[in-house]
Amino acid sequence: MAELLRALLLEIPELIETERMQLRAVRAGQGAEVHEALVESYPQLATWMPWAKQLQSSEETEAYAREAQAKWLARTTLDFTWYSKDGAVVGKGGLHTIDWAIPKFEIGYWVRTTRARQGFASEGTRALAEFARTHLGARRIEITSDARNLPSRRVAEKCGFTLEGIRLQSRRDNAGDLADSCMYARVF
């Protein structure tokens, strides 16, 4: 409980600048522009993301943004919308599955299909890891992915995360089949 109280009192920056992006805390009003990126990227996201079982409506995406803002204030999730310097939504990612007693964070991310394979996922992941270490005192950061999601695994490896193991039949994919997952981590 003391850890959560300390977390609630932290002044956490709502903007992370990288060479090519701004990672902005998810806030009410971002739903429409994120929804546009979701619609474009849904066929790829549906393959890997447990939350992408069906395409959200624009209203659901806005509701998610408002819920994410509340979770930010509660310090249970710190989610960002990723913008290129020209103002376009590149993707989303943030710090999830937070355990303030360690402190430990899980990085989750996705990149808009038209911006894939351009290094944005690695750039954003590195920025989130450094942000968690320097601003939040992270001792452990994790990335979990479907074992078959090779692009996501490459991002974790490029960003200095170590594969701790493959958890056999640890999740269901969106087709309902059992799937293996990879656990990557960095410790400080």
Residue pairs with C-beta under 8 A, 6 or more apart in sequence:
3 100
3 101
3 103
4 75
4 100
6 100
7 75
7 98
7 100
7 103
8 74
8 75
10 75
10 135
10 136
12 72
12 75
12 78
12 135
12 136
13 131
13 135
14 24
14 25
15 22
15 23
15 24
15 25
16 22
16 23
16 80
16 127
16 128
16 131
17 23
18 123
18 124
18 126
18 127
19 123
20 84
20 85
20 120
20 123
21 82
21 83
21 84
21 85
21 90
21 120
21 123
21 124
21 127
22 82
22 83
22 85
23 80
23 81
23 82
23 83
23 93
23 124
23 127
23 128
24 30
24 80
24 81
24 83
25 69
25 72
25 78
25 79
25 80
26 65
26 68
26 69
26 72
26 79
26 80
26 81
26 92
26 94
27 65
27 69
28 62
28 65
28 66
28 69
29 62
29 65
30 62
30 65
30 81
31 58
31 59
31 61
31 62
31 63
31 64
31 65
32 58
32 61
32 62
33 81
33 89
34 61
34 65
34 81
34 89
34 92
35 56
35 57
35 58
35 61
35 62
36 89
37 89
37 90
37 91
37 92
37 112
38 45
38 55
38 56
38 61
39 55
40 112
40 113
40 114
41 110
41 111
41 112
41 113
42 52
42 55
43 113
44 113
44 116
45 52
45 110
46 52
46 53
46 55
46 174
47 149
47 174
48 145
48 146
48 149
48 152
49 110
49 174
50 171
50 174
52 174
53 174
56 64
68 77
68 79
68 94
71 77
71 79
72 78
72 79
75 98
75 100
76 98
77 94
77 95
77 96
77 98
78 94
78 95
78 98
78 105
79 92
79 93
79 94
79 95
79 96
80 92
80 93
80 94
80 124
80 128
81 89
81 92
82 89
82 90
82 91
82 92
82 93
82 111
82 120
82 124
83 89
83 90
84 90
84 115
84 120
89 112
90 111
90 112
90 115
90 120
90 124
91 109
91 110
91 111
91 112
91 115
91 120
91 121
91 124
92 109
92 110
93 107
93 108
93 109
93 110
93 121
93 124
93 125
93 128
94 107
94 108
94 109
94 128
95 105
95 106
95 107
95 128
95 131
95 132
95 136
96 105
96 106
96 107
96 108
97 104
97 105
97 106
97 142
98 104
98 105
98 106
99 105
102 139
102 140
103 132
103 136
103 137
103 138
103 139
103 140
104 138
104 139
104 140
104 141
104 142
105 132
105 136
105 138
105 140
105 141
105 142
106 141
106 142
106 143
106 144
107 125
107 128
107 129
107 132
107 141
107 142
107 143
108 143
109 121
109 124
109 125
109 128
109 155
110 121
111 120
111 121
111 124
116 151
117 151
121 151
121 152
121 155
122 155
122 158
122 159
125 143
125 155
125 156
125 159
126 159
129 138
129 141
129 159
129 160
129 186
132 138
132 141
133 141
133 188
138 188
139 187
139 188
140 185
140 186
140 187
140 188
141 161
141 185
141 186
141 187
142 183
142 184
142 185
143 152
143 155
143 156
143 161
143 184
143 185
144 181
144 182
144 183
144 184
145 152
145 153
145 156
145 181
145 182
145 184
146 152
146 171
146 173
146 179
146 180
146 181
146 182
147 153
147 166
147 179
147 180
147 181
147 182
148 179
148 180
153 163
153 182
153 184
156 163
156 182
156 184
157 163
157 184
159 186
160 186
161 184
161 185
161 186
162 184
162 185
162 186
163 182
163 183
163 184
164 183
164 184
164 185
165 182
165 183
166 180
166 181
166 182
166 183
167 180
167 181
167 182
167 183
168 180
169 178
169 179
169 180
170 179
170 180
170 181
171 178
171 179
171 180
171 181
172 178
172 179
173 179
